[in-house]
Amino acid sequence: MEINEYIESGILEAYVLGSASDKETRELLQLRTRYAEVDDALLELELDLERIAQHMAITPPPTTWLKVEDSINEIVRSSSNKLKVTTPAEQKTYNPNADKAPSQFIEVEGASSHMRIHKLWRWVFAAVFVLGKIFLGFAIYFYLENRQMNIQMKELKSEIQHIRSK
C-alpha cells in the first residue's frame, strides 16, 4: 500500500478519535516510526482537531467557580450530608468479594436518594403529561369516528347496489 493512500484511508482520523482497532493502532504506530509523512499527517490532524476544539469551546461564566466552591463548602458544613471516605483496608470489612482486590472508589452517603429538579421543569413535565392524555383522548375519539364512518359507508354502498340491481 502506498503511504499517501494509507494517510487518505481514514485510519489516522480513527486513531485520533479513539475508534481504531488494536490492529490498526499497532500498524499506525509502526508506520509512524518508519515514515515521516505519516508522523507529519498525524501531527497535523491532531493540531487541526485541537484548533477545532478550542474554537468550539464555551467559556463558563465567571461566577461558575464561585458557585462550585459554595456548593462544596455547603456540603462540608452540612451535618445532614455525610461524606465517608474509606481506606482499602476498611473496605475489606464490608466488601462481599473479600478475596478480590479492594476498590478504589470513595463511598458517598447522601441525605436522600431522590433527584431534585427545578420547579419550572415540574410544570413542564406536568404539561407534557396532560397534553399526552389529551392527544390520546383525541386519537381514540377520531379512531372510533373513523370506524363508524366506515360502517356507514359500507351500508350506503350496499344500499346503492341494492337500488341499482332493481
N, C-alpha and C positions, 0 to 999 in steps of 0.2 A: 504494500500500500504506500502511496506517495504521502509525504509529510503534509503537504498542503491539503490533500483530500482528508487526511486524518483530522487536521485542525478544523476544517469546514464541516466535519461529520456531526458535530454537536456533543461529542463526548466531553470536551473541555467545559462546556456550559453545564452539562450534567454533573461533572465533578465539582464545579464551583458551587452549584446549588445543592449539592449533597445527595443527589439521586443516582449517582453512578454506582454500578455493581462493584463488588470487590475485585473481580477480574479486570474490569475497565480501569479501576483506580490503580491497580498494580501496573498494568500496561502503560497508563499515562505517566506514572512516576518513573518508570524505566525510560520511556521515550523522552521525558523531560530532562533527564541527565545526559542523554545521548545527543539530542538535537536542541540547539539554541532557539530555533524557530518555535518549537513547542513551548519552551520556557517563556519566551517573549510573548507569545499569544496568550498564554495562561496568565501572565502578569498583567497584560493589557486588559484582559477580560475581568480580572479581579478588581483592577482600578476603575474600570467602567461601572461595575456593579456597586462599588463603594461610592462613586460620584452620584449614581442614581439614588442610592440610599440616603446620602447626605442632602441631595436636592429635595427628596420627598419627605425628609424628617420634619416632624412637627415639634416645635419648641413648646414645652409646657409653660403654663402661666407662671409668673414669678412667685405667686403665693403658694404654689403646689408643695414645695419643700416645707413651708411653714405648716401647712395642713397635715402633712405626713408626720412631722415632728410632734405636733399637738396630739395627733391620734396615738402615737407611741407613748407619749407622756401620760395620756389619759389611761391607757391600758396599764401602765406601770403603777399609777396612783390608785387605780380602782381596786377595791378589795374583792369585788364580786368576780372579776376575771382573774383567774389564777394561771400563771404560766409556770408549768412544771418542766424543768429540764432534768433529764435523767442521764446518767453516765451509762456506758455499755455494760458495766458490772451490775448496775441497778436494773437494767433491762432484762438481764438473765433471770431475775427473780419472778417476773410475770410473763416472760416470753414462753408461749406454748411450744415453740420449736427450740427447746433449750440446747439441743445438740448442734444447731446451726450457729453461724457467726452472729454476733449482736448487730442490731440495726443501727444505722447512723442517723435516724430521724429524731426530731425533738417532739415530744408529746405536748400538745397544747390542749388544755381543757377550757372551754368557754362556758359562760353562764347559761347559754341557750343553744339549742341545736336548730332553731328556726332561722330562716333567712328573712332579713328585713328589707323592704323595698320602699322607695319614695312614695308618699301619699298620692302624687299625681298618677303614678303607674297603677295604683289600685283602682282609680276611676277609669283609666284606660282599659284595664282588664275587665272591669265590670261592664263597661260599654260594649266591648267586643263580645262578651258572653251574651248580653241582652240582644245585640244585633244578630248574633248567630241563631238565637232562638226565634227571633222574628223572621229571619230568612228561611229557617227550617219550616216554620208555620206556613209561609207563602209557598214554599216548594210543595208541601203536602197539599195545600189548597189547590194550586194550579194542576197538580198531578190528578187529583180527583175530578176537577173540572174537565180536563182533557179526556179522561176516561169516560165521563158522562157524555161529552160531545161525540166521542167515537161511537158510543152505543146508539145515540140519536141518529148519527149519520148512517149507520147500518140499517136502522129501522126505516129511515127515509128512502134509502136505496132499494130496499126490498119492497116498499110501498110503490115506488116509481116503476119498478119491474113488474109488479102485480098489475098496475094500471095499464102499462104498455101491452101486457100479454092479453088483455081483454079485447 
